[in-house]
Amino acid sequence: MLLDNNPLKRMYTGLSRRYRECVMKRGWAMGQRPDQKDWNSKMANTPEGRVKRVVTKQLKELGAYYFFPMTGGYGKSGVPDIIACYNGHFFGIECKAGKNKPTALQEKNLRDIKEAGGRSFVINEENMYAVSGVMKNAISK
């Protein structure tokens, strides 16, 4: 039950909470989609989000196919943060910030990717700008 008679709130009740927050904060018109910067602003402000943003920028520049797997519900736990394909090669990229390290399950999944013929690695603030070089080097071997 809505306690507020604001017409914008009534129009957007069937949409996700984050989308509604963006609409109410920015005052967008019905049917207008927020730009990507506003939509992803919460993820980009975390240290790990910054690492992911730098990695995805390099993947876009390479022309690689990539996605962020959703692991909740029916998904598999411990899957790398980014799954990518570049020049026909499979990559599993785990992003970490600060002194964080992959969990045992994440390490197992990274190992499984390598055993299946793919490539996997952990990216942090120290090596986040070297992703394109690492991927190019990996496929040249």
Secondary structure, DSSP 8 states (H G I E B T S, - for coil): ------HHHHHTTTS-HHHHHHHHHHT--TT----HHHHTHHHHTSHHHHHHHHHHHHHHHHT-EEE----STTS-TT--SEEEEETTEEEEEEE--TT----HHHHHHHHHHHHTT-EEEEE-TTTGGGHHHHHHHHHH-
